[in-house]
Structures are given as structure tokens and as C-alpha cells.
Amino acid sequence: METELIENVDYYFDKSGLMVLTEKYHQERGYCCGHGCRYCPYSFEAVPEPKKSILLAQQQQQQ
């Protein structure tokens, strides 16, 4: 049985109207889906190259 997502806890809508899943949601899911999600806590481990390297570089710049 799936649990219902809670807005502003599991996800939010950004300025362009896209739904963004939070880090909390990803941690509870337990794995990287490979889509390059904004708040991936798994260092994009399932994202194929070269996208993975690009995302990791962008993440470093933001810190």
C-alpha cells in the first residue's frame, strides 16, 4: 500500500510549476531512480554519464 504524498513535506511546486520531490521523500524511497532529481541524496549513483558528472559539478557549485 502506497502512502499519500504531503505537499511541502514530500514535494513542492517550483516557480515554473514543476513538482519537485524533497530529499526527505528520496531518503524514504531508499535508492537513486536515475533521473537526476534536484535533491538526490545518493550522489546520482544511478544516473548515466555524462549527465551524472554534470549534475555533480552543478551540485558542488551550489555549495
N, CA, C and O atoms as a Maestro MAE file, in Angstrom:
{
 s_m_m2io_version
 :::
 2.0.0
}

f_m_ct {
 s_m_title
 :::
 protein
 m_atom[252] {
  # First column is atom index #
  i_m_mmod_type
  r_m_x_coord
  r_m_y_coord
  r_m_z_coord
  i_m_residue_number
  s_m_chain_name
  s_m_pdb_residue_name
  s_m_pdb_atom_name
  i_m_atomic_number
  :::
  1 25 0.840 -1.184 0.000 1 A "MET " " N  " 7
  2 3 0.000 0.000 0.000 1 A "MET " " CA " 6
  3 2 0.885 1.248 0.000 1 A "MET " " C  " 6
  4 15 1.776 1.388 0.838 1 A "MET " " O  " 8
  5 25 0.633 2.134 -0.931 2 A "GLU " " N  " 7
  6 3 1.419 3.357 -1.024 2 A "GLU " " CA " 6
  7 2 0.842 4.426 -0.107 2 A "GLU " " C  " 6
  8 15 -0.371 4.501 0.094 2 A "GLU " " O  " 8
  9 25 1.725 5.252 0.446 3 A "THR " " N  " 7
  10 3 1.257 6.347 1.283 3 A "THR " " CA " 6
  11 2 1.058 7.583 0.424 3 A "THR " " C  " 6
  12 15 1.701 7.739 -0.614 3 A "THR " " O  " 8
  13 25 0.196 8.430 0.847 4 A "GLU " " N  " 7
  14 3 -0.103 9.649 0.117 4 A "GLU " " CA " 6
  15 2 1.002 10.675 0.340 4 A "GLU " " C  " 6
  16 15 1.491 10.832 1.458 4 A "GLU " " O  " 8
  17 25 1.395 11.371 -0.721 5 A "LEU " " N  " 7
  18 3 2.421 12.401 -0.614 5 A "LEU " " CA " 6
  19 2 1.841 13.650 0.023 5 A "LEU " " C  " 6
  20 15 0.684 14.002 -0.211 5 A "LEU " " O  " 8
  21 25 2.658 14.320 0.835 6 A "ILE " " N  " 7
  22 3 2.229 15.528 1.539 6 A "ILE " " CA " 6
  23 2 2.957 16.723 0.940 6 A "ILE " " C  " 6
  24 15 4.187 16.766 0.915 6 A "ILE " " O  " 8
  25 25 2.186 17.692 0.461 7 A "GLU " " N  " 7
  26 3 2.785 18.895 -0.129 7 A "GLU " " CA " 6
  27 2 3.601 19.643 0.918 7 A "GLU " " C  " 6
  28 15 3.206 19.736 2.080 7 A "GLU " " O  " 8
  29 25 4.735 20.172 0.496 8 A "ASN " " N  " 7
  30 3 5.701 20.905 1.318 8 A "ASN " " CA " 6
  31 2 6.433 20.021 2.326 8 A "ASN " " C  " 6
  32 15 7.207 20.523 3.140 8 A "ASN " " O  " 8
  33 25 6.198 18.722 2.278 9 A "VAL " " N  " 7
  34 3 6.956 17.758 3.073 9 A "VAL " " CA " 6
  35 2 7.656 16.791 2.121 9 A "VAL " " C  " 6
  36 15 8.875 16.624 2.171 9 A "VAL " " O  " 8
  37 25 6.872 16.163 1.260 10 A "ASP " " N  " 7
  38 3 7.409 15.208 0.294 10 A "ASP " " CA " 6
  39 2 7.694 15.855 -1.063 10 A "ASP " " C  " 6
  40 15 8.511 15.352 -1.833 10 A "ASP " " O  " 8
  41 25 7.032 16.947 -1.347 11 A "TYR " " N  " 7
  42 3 7.206 17.640 -2.625 11 A "TYR " " CA " 6
  43 2 6.744 19.084 -2.514 11 A "TYR " " C  " 6
  44 15 6.070 19.464 -1.556 11 A "TYR " " O  " 8
  45 25 7.116 19.884 -3.508 12 A "TYR " " N  " 7
  46 3 6.602 21.245 -3.649 12 A "TYR " " CA " 6
  47 2 6.616 21.582 -5.136 12 A "TYR " " C  " 6
  48 15 7.217 20.863 -5.935 12 A "TYR " " O  " 8
  49 25 5.960 22.668 -5.503 13 A "PHE " " N  " 7
  50 3 5.947 23.120 -6.887 13 A "PHE " " CA " 6
  51 2 6.869 24.320 -7.011 13 A "PHE " " C  " 6
  52 15 6.736 25.290 -6.265 13 A "PHE " " O  " 8
  53 25 7.821 24.255 -7.969 14 A "ASP " " N  " 7
  54 3 8.743 25.374 -8.141 14 A "ASP " " CA " 6
  55 2 8.066 26.492 -8.929 14 A "ASP " " C  " 6
  56 15 6.899 26.373 -9.300 14 A "ASP " " O  " 8
  57 25 8.795 27.576 -9.185 15 A "LYS " " N  " 7
  58 3 8.226 28.758 -9.842 15 A "LYS " " CA " 6
  59 2 7.687 28.472 -11.229 15 A "LYS " " C  " 6
  60 15 6.774 29.155 -11.692 15 A "LYS " " O  " 8
  61 25 8.238 27.475 -11.895 16 A "SER " " N  " 7
  62 3 7.762 27.143 -13.242 16 A "SER " " CA " 6
  63 2 6.591 26.158 -13.219 16 A "SER " " C  " 6
  64 15 6.060 25.797 -14.269 16 A "SER " " O  " 8
  65 25 6.190 25.725 -12.023 17 A "GLY " " N  " 7
  66 3 5.058 24.819 -11.892 17 A "GLY " " CA " 6
  67 2 5.422 23.343 -11.863 17 A "GLY " " C  " 6
  68 15 4.540 22.485 -11.808 17 A "GLY " " O  " 8
  69 25 6.722 23.039 -11.901 18 A "LEU " " N  " 7
  70 3 7.154 21.646 -11.851 18 A "LEU " " CA " 6
  71 2 7.110 21.119 -10.419 18 A "LEU " " C  " 6
  72 15 7.432 21.836 -9.471 18 A "LEU " " O  " 8
  73 25 6.709 19.867 -10.278 19 A "MET " " N  " 7
  74 3 6.699 19.227 -8.966 19 A "MET " " CA " 6
  75 2 8.109 18.746 -8.648 19 A "MET " " C  " 6
  76 15 8.723 18.030 -9.439 19 A "MET " " O  " 8
  77 25 8.620 19.146 -7.480 20 A "VAL " " N  " 7
  78 3 9.973 18.798 -7.056 20 A "VAL " " CA " 6
  79 2 9.863 17.925 -5.807 20 A "VAL " " C  " 6
  80 15 9.273 18.327 -4.804 20 A "VAL " " O  " 8
  81 25 10.440 16.727 -5.883 21 A "LEU " " N  " 7
  82 3 10.437 15.823 -4.736 21 A "LEU " " CA " 6
  83 2 11.554 16.230 -3.775 21 A "LEU " " C  " 6
  84 15 12.660 16.551 -4.211 21 A "LEU " " O  " 8
  85 25 11.275 16.219 -2.487 22 A "THR " " N  " 7
  86 3 12.231 16.660 -1.482 22 A "THR " " CA " 6
  87 2 13.243 15.568 -1.150 22 A "THR " " C  " 6
  88 15 13.055 14.402 -1.499 22 A "THR " " O  " 8
  89 25 14.316 15.963 -0.472 23 A "GLU " " N  " 7
  90 3 15.319 14.998 -0.030 23 A "GLU " " CA " 6
  91 2 14.691 13.977 0.914 23 A "GLU " " C  " 6
  92 15 15.035 12.796 0.870 23 A "GLU " " O  " 8
  93 25 13.779 14.423 1.758 24 A "LYS " " N  " 7
  94 3 13.075 13.512 2.673 24 A "LYS " " CA " 6
  95 2 12.379 12.406 1.889 24 A "LYS " " C  " 6
  96 15 12.477 11.232 2.248 24 A "LYS " " O  " 8
  97 25 11.681 12.772 0.829 25 A "TYR " " N  " 7
  98 3 10.993 11.781 0.006 25 A "TYR " " CA " 6
  99 2 11.989 10.767 -0.561 25 A "TYR " " C  " 6
  100 15 11.755 9.560 -0.506 25 A "TYR " " O  " 8
  101 25 13.101 11.269 -1.105 26 A "HIS " " N  " 7
  102 3 14.103 10.383 -1.711 26 A "HIS " " CA " 6
  103 2 14.719 9.443 -0.675 26 A "HIS " " C  " 6
  104 15 14.929 8.263 -0.955 26 A "HIS " " O  " 8
  105 25 15.006 9.958 0.507 27 A "GLN " " N  " 7
  106 3 15.588 9.112 1.550 27 A "GLN " " CA " 6
  107 2 14.620 8.010 1.962 27 A "GLN " " C  " 6
  108 15 15.037 6.875 2.195 27 A "GLN " " O  " 8
  109 25 13.349 8.329 2.054 28 A "GLU " " N  " 7
  110 3 12.363 7.320 2.421 28 A "GLU " " CA " 6
  111 2 12.188 6.281 1.314 28 A "GLU " " C  " 6
  112 15 11.898 5.119 1.599 28 A "GLU " " O  " 8
  113 25 12.363 6.691 0.045 29 A "ARG " " N  " 7
  114 3 12.274 5.742 -1.071 29 A "ARG " " CA " 6
  115 2 13.433 4.763 -0.992 29 A "ARG " " C  " 6
  116 15 13.257 3.571 -1.244 29 A "ARG " " O  " 8
  117 25 14.633 5.261 -0.639 30 A "GLY " " N  " 7
  118 3 15.749 4.376 -0.364 30 A "GLY " " CA " 6
  119 2 16.723 4.097 -1.486 30 A "GLY " " C  " 6
  120 15 17.644 3.303 -1.297 30 A "GLY " " O  " 8
  121 25 16.564 4.710 -2.641 31 A "TYR " " N  " 7
  122 3 17.506 4.468 -3.739 31 A "TYR " " CA " 6
  123 2 17.435 5.610 -4.761 31 A "TYR " " C  " 6
  124 15 16.477 6.382 -4.786 31 A "TYR " " O  " 8
  125 25 18.463 5.695 -5.592 32 A "CYS " " N  " 7
  126 3 18.504 6.678 -6.675 32 A "CYS " " CA " 6
  127 2 17.733 6.120 -7.864 32 A "CYS " " C  " 6
  128 15 17.985 4.994 -8.293 32 A "CYS " " O  " 8
  129 25 16.805 6.892 -8.394 33 A "CYS " " N  " 7
  130 3 15.986 6.431 -9.518 33 A "CYS " " CA " 6
  131 2 16.677 6.630 -10.863 33 A "CYS " " C  " 6
  132 15 16.246 6.061 -11.867 33 A "CYS " " O  " 8
  133 25 17.754 7.439 -10.897 34 A "GLY " " N  " 7
  134 3 18.488 7.639 -12.138 34 A "GLY " " CA " 6
  135 2 18.002 8.779 -13.000 34 A "GLY " " C  " 6
  136 15 18.464 8.932 -14.130 34 A "GLY " " O  " 8
  137 25 17.077 9.589 -12.496 35 A "HIS " " N  " 7
  138 3 16.545 10.697 -13.269 35 A "HIS " " CA " 6
  139 2 17.265 12.025 -13.026 35 A "HIS " " C  " 6
  140 15 16.978 13.010 -13.706 35 A "HIS " " O  " 8
  141 25 18.178 12.064 -12.086 36 A "GLY " " N  " 7
  142 3 18.898 13.303 -11.800 36 A "GLY " " CA " 6
  143 2 18.080 14.292 -10.999 36 A "GLY " " C  " 6
  144 15 18.126 15.494 -11.260 36 A "GLY " " O  " 8
  145 25 17.348 13.810 -10.046 37 A "CYS " " N  " 7
  146 3 16.469 14.647 -9.226 37 A "CYS " " CA " 6
  147 2 17.264 15.716 -8.470 37 A "CYS " " C  " 6
  148 15 18.396 15.484 -8.045 37 A "CYS " " O  " 8
  149 25 16.658 16.870 -8.315 38 A "ARG " " N  " 7
  150 3 17.288 18.031 -7.703 38 A "ARG " " CA " 6
  151 2 17.841 17.748 -6.313 38 A "ARG " " C  " 6
  152 15 18.920 18.237 -5.978 38 A "ARG " " O  " 8
  153 25 17.138 16.980 -5.502 39 A "TYR " " N  " 7
  154 3 17.553 16.737 -4.123 39 A "TYR " " CA " 6
  155 2 17.977 15.290 -3.869 39 A "TYR " " C  " 6
  156 15 17.748 14.753 -2.786 39 A "TYR " " O  " 8
  157 25 18.588 14.670 -4.857 40 A "CYS " " N  " 7
  158 3 19.026 13.270 -4.714 40 A "CYS " " CA " 6
  159 2 20.101 13.162 -3.628 40 A "CYS " " C  " 6
  160 15 21.169 13.762 -3.754 40 A "CYS " " O  " 8
  161 25 19.824 12.399 -2.558 41 A "PRO " " N  " 7
  162 3 20.824 12.234 -1.503 41 A "PRO " " CA " 6
  163 2 21.822 11.106 -1.796 41 A "PRO " " C  " 6
  164 15 22.667 10.797 -0.956 41 A "PRO " " O  " 8
  165 25 21.730 10.498 -2.967 42 A "TYR " " N  " 7
  166 3 22.546 9.340 -3.318 42 A "TYR " " CA " 6
  167 2 23.633 9.664 -4.343 42 A "TYR " " C  " 6
  168 15 24.138 8.762 -5.012 42 A "TYR " " O  " 8
  169 25 23.993 10.924 -4.470 43 A "SER " " N  " 7
  170 3 25.049 11.363 -5.393 43 A "SER " " CA " 6
  171 2 24.820 10.882 -6.816 43 A "SER " " C  " 6
  172 15 25.766 10.573 -7.541 43 A "SER " " O  " 8
  173 25 23.548 10.822 -7.209 44 A "PHE " " N  " 7
  174 3 23.167 10.478 -8.589 44 A "PHE " " CA " 6
  175 2 23.757 9.139 -9.036 44 A "PHE " " C  " 6
  176 15 24.119 8.988 -10.203 44 A "PHE " " O  " 8
  177 25 23.860 8.171 -8.131 45 A "GLU " " N  " 7
  178 3 24.555 6.906 -8.421 45 A "GLU " " CA " 6
  179 2 23.961 6.118 -9.591 45 A "GLU " " C  " 6
  180 15 24.688 5.358 -10.231 45 A "GLU " " O  " 8
  181 25 22.682 6.270 -9.890 46 A "ALA " " N  " 7
  182 3 22.084 5.516 -10.995 46 A "ALA " " CA " 6
  183 2 21.943 6.341 -12.276 46 A "ALA " " C  " 6
  184 15 21.401 5.853 -13.268 46 A "ALA " " O  " 8
  185 25 22.425 7.587 -12.262 47 A "VAL " " N  " 7
  186 3 22.339 8.453 -13.438 47 A "VAL " " CA " 6
  187 2 23.489 8.114 -14.382 47 A "VAL " " C  " 6
  188 15 24.637 8.042 -13.945 47 A "VAL " " O  " 8
  189 25 23.206 7.905 -15.661 48 A "PRO " " N  " 7
  190 3 24.275 7.568 -16.612 48 A "PRO " " CA " 6
  191 2 25.166 8.770 -16.916 48 A "PRO " " C  " 6
  192 15 24.741 9.920 -16.808 48 A "PRO " " O  " 8
  193 25 26.403 8.483 -17.297 49 A "GLU " " N  " 7
  194 3 27.330 9.521 -17.735 49 A "GLU " " CA " 6
  195 2 26.930 9.969 -19.138 49 A "GLU " " C  " 6
  196 15 26.374 9.158 -19.878 49 A "GLU " " O  " 8
  197 25 27.176 11.191 -19.538 50 A "PRO " " N  " 7
  198 3 27.885 12.254 -18.840 50 A "PRO " " CA " 6
  199 2 26.994 13.093 -17.923 50 A "PRO " " C  " 6
  200 15 27.477 13.994 -17.237 50 A "PRO " " O  " 8
  201 25 25.686 12.795 -17.912 51 A "LYS " " N  " 7
  202 3 24.766 13.594 -17.098 51 A "LYS " " CA " 6
  203 2 25.155 13.575 -15.622 51 A "LYS " " C  " 6
  204 15 25.043 14.595 -14.941 51 A "LYS " " O  " 8
  205 25 25.607 12.436 -15.124 52 A "LYS " " N  " 7
  206 3 25.995 12.308 -13.712 52 A "LYS " " CA " 6
  207 2 27.098 13.301 -13.361 52 A "LYS " " C  " 6
  208 15 26.997 13.996 -12.350 52 A "LYS " " O  " 8
  209 25 28.150 13.381 -14.179 53 A "SER " " N  " 7
  210 3 29.263 14.303 -13.917 53 A "SER " " CA " 6
  211 2 28.815 15.752 -13.948 53 A "SER " " C  " 6
  212 15 29.278 16.568 -13.151 53 A "SER " " O  " 8
  213 25 27.921 16.070 -14.859 54 A "ILE " " N  " 7
  214 3 27.396 17.444 -14.962 54 A "ILE " " CA " 6
  215 2 26.607 17.798 -13.711 54 A "ILE " " C  " 6
  216 15 26.783 18.880 -13.151 54 A "ILE " " O  " 8
  217 25 25.739 16.895 -13.268 55 A "LEU " " N  " 7
  218 3 24.932 17.142 -12.070 55 A "LEU " " CA " 6
  219 2 25.796 17.270 -10.823 55 A "LEU " " C  " 6
  220 15 25.537 18.127 -9.978 55 A "LEU " " O  " 8
  221 25 26.813 16.436 -10.696 56 A "LEU " " N  " 7
  222 3 27.713 16.522 -9.536 56 A "LEU " " CA " 6
  223 2 28.478 17.837 -9.530 56 A "LEU " " C  " 6
  224 15 28.668 18.431 -8.469 56 A "LEU " " O  " 8
  225 25 28.924 18.308 -10.705 57 A "ALA " " N  " 7
  226 3 29.621 19.591 -10.801 57 A "ALA " " CA " 6
  227 2 28.688 20.737 -10.424 57 A "ALA " " C  " 6
  228 15 29.100 21.660 -9.722 57 A "ALA " " O  " 8
  229 25 27.447 20.693 -10.876 58 A "GLN " " N  " 7
  230 3 26.474 21.737 -10.528 58 A "GLN " " CA " 6
  231 2 26.197 21.736 -9.040 58 A "GLN " " C  " 6
  232 15 26.065 22.797 -8.430 58 A "GLN " " O  " 8
  233 25 26.108 20.558 -8.449 59 A "GLN " " N  " 7
  234 3 25.864 20.441 -7.016 59 A "GLN " " CA " 6
  235 2 27.022 21.041 -6.226 59 A "GLN " " C  " 6
  236 15 26.798 21.708 -5.216 59 A "GLN " " O  " 8
  237 25 28.252 20.816 -6.669 60 A "GLN " " N  " 7
  238 3 29.441 21.391 -5.998 60 A "GLN " " CA " 6
  239 2 29.433 22.908 -6.069 60 A "GLN " " C  " 6
  240 15 29.803 23.570 -5.100 60 A "GLN " " O  " 8
  241 25 29.017 23.470 -7.198 61 A "GLN " " N  " 7
  242 3 28.976 24.928 -7.375 61 A "GLN " " CA " 6
  243 2 27.969 25.576 -6.440 61 A "GLN " " C  " 6
  244 15 28.184 26.697 -5.978 61 A "GLN " " O  " 8
  245 25 26.874 24.883 -6.156 62 A "GLN " " N  " 7
  246 3 25.830 25.435 -5.309 62 A "GLN " " CA " 6
  247 2 26.217 25.430 -3.831 62 A "GLN " " C  " 6
  248 15 25.618 26.159 -3.041 62 A "GLN " " O  " 8
  249 25 27.192 24.634 -3.449 63 A "GLN " " N  " 7
  250 3 27.574 24.537 -2.030 63 A "GLN " " CA " 6
  251 2 28.514 25.594 -1.639 63 A "GLN " " C  " 6
  252 15 28.931 25.652 -0.482 63 A "GLN " " O  " 8
  :::
 }
 m_bond[251] {
  # First column is bond index #
  i_m_from
  i_m_to
  i_m_order
  :::
  1 1 2 1
  2 2 3 1
  3 3 4 2
  4 3 5 1
  5 5 6 1
  6 6 7 1
  7 7 8 2
  8 7 9 1
  9 9 10 1
  10 10 11 1
  11 11 12 2
  12 11 13 1
  13 13 14 1
  14 14 15 1
  15 15 16 2
  16 15 17 1
  17 17 18 1
  18 18 19 1
  19 19 20 2
  20 19 21 1
  21 21 22 1
  22 22 23 1
  23 23 24 2
  24 23 25 1
  25 25 26 1
  26 26 27 1
  27 27 28 2
  28 27 29 1
  29 29 30 1
  30 30 31 1
  31 31 32 2
  32 31 33 1
  33 33 34 1
  34 34 35 1
  35 35 36 2
  36 35 37 1
  37 37 38 1
  38 38 39 1
  39 39 40 2
  40 39 41 1
  41 41 42 1
  42 42 43 1
  43 43 44 2
  44 43 45 1
  45 45 46 1
  46 46 47 1
  47 47 48 2
  48 47 49 1
  49 49 50 1
  50 50 51 1
  51 51 52 2
  52 51 53 1
  53 53 54 1
  54 54 55 1
  55 55 56 2
  56 55 57 1
  57 57 58 1
  58 58 59 1
  59 59 60 2
  60 59 61 1
  61 61 62 1
  62 62 63 1
  63 63 64 2
  64 63 65 1
  65 65 66 1
  66 66 67 1
  67 67 68 2
  68 67 69 1
  69 69 70 1
  70 70 71 1
  71 71 72 2
  72 71 73 1
  73 73 74 1
  74 74 75 1
  75 75 76 2
  76 75 77 1
  77 77 78 1
  78 78 79 1
  79 79 80 2
  80 79 81 1
  81 81 82 1
  82 82 83 1
  83 83 84 2
  84 83 85 1
  85 85 86 1
  86 86 87 1
  87 87 88 2
  88 87 89 1
  89 89 90 1
  90 90 91 1
  91 91 92 2
  92 91 93 1
  93 93 94 1
  94 94 95 1
  95 95 96 2
  96 95 97 1
  97 97 98 1
  98 98 99 1
  99 99 100 2
  100 99 101 1
  101 101 102 1
  102 102 103 1
  103 103 104 2
  104 103 105 1
  105 105 106 1
  106 106 107 1
  107 107 108 2
  108 107 109 1
  109 109 110 1
  110 110 111 1
  111 111 112 2
  112 111 113 1
  113 113 114 1
  114 114 115 1
  115 115 116 2
  116 115 117 1
  117 117 118 1
  118 118 119 1
  119 119 120 2
  120 119 121 1
  121 121 122 1
  122 122 123 1
  123 123 124 2
  124 123 125 1
  125 125 126 1
  126 126 127 1
  127 127 128 2
  128 127 129 1
  129 129 130 1
  130 130 131 1
  131 131 132 2
  132 131 133 1
  133 133 134 1
  134 134 135 1
  135 135 136 2
  136 135 137 1
  137 137 138 1
  138 138 139 1
  139 139 140 2
  140 139 141 1
  141 141 142 1
  142 142 143 1
  143 143 144 2
  144 143 145 1
  145 145 146 1
  146 146 147 1
  147 147 148 2
  148 147 149 1
  149 149 150 1
  150 150 151 1
  151 151 152 2
  152 151 153 1
  153 153 154 1
  154 154 155 1
  155 155 156 2
  156 155 157 1
  157 157 158 1
  158 158 159 1
  159 159 160 2
  160 159 161 1
  161 161 162 1
  162 162 163 1
  163 163 164 2
  164 163 165 1
  165 165 166 1
  166 166 167 1
  167 167 168 2
  168 167 169 1
  169 169 170 1
  170 170 171 1
  171 171 172 2
  172 171 173 1
  173 173 174 1
  174 174 175 1
  175 175 176 2
  176 175 177 1
  177 177 178 1
  178 178 179 1
  179 179 180 2
  180 179 181 1
  181 181 182 1
  182 182 183 1
  183 183 184 2
  184 183 185 1
  185 185 186 1
  186 186 187 1
  187 187 188 2
  188 187 189 1
  189 189 190 1
  190 190 191 1
  191 191 192 2
  192 191 193 1
  193 193 194 1
  194 194 195 1
  195 195 196 2
  196 195 197 1
  197 197 198 1
  198 198 199 1
  199 199 200 2
  200 199 201 1
  201 201 202 1
  202 202 203 1
  203 203 204 2
  204 203 205 1
  205 205 206 1
  206 206 207 1
  207 207 208 2
  208 207 209 1
  209 209 210 1
  210 210 211 1
  211 211 212 2
  212 211 213 1
  213 213 214 1
  214 214 215 1
  215 215 216 2
  216 215 217 1
  217 217 218 1
  218 218 219 1
  219 219 220 2
  220 219 221 1
  221 221 222 1
  222 222 223 1
  223 223 224 2
  224 223 225 1
  225 225 226 1
  226 226 227 1
  227 227 228 2
  228 227 229 1
  229 229 230 1
  230 230 231 1
  231 231 232 2
  232 231 233 1
  233 233 234 1
  234 234 235 1
  235 235 236 2
  236 235 237 1
  237 237 238 1
  238 238 239 1
  239 239 240 2
  240 239 241 1
  241 241 242 1
  242 242 243 1
  243 243 244 2
  244 243 245 1
  245 245 246 1
  246 246 247 1
  247 247 248 2
  248 247 249 1
  249 249 250 1
  250 250 251 1
  251 251 252 2
  :::
 }
}
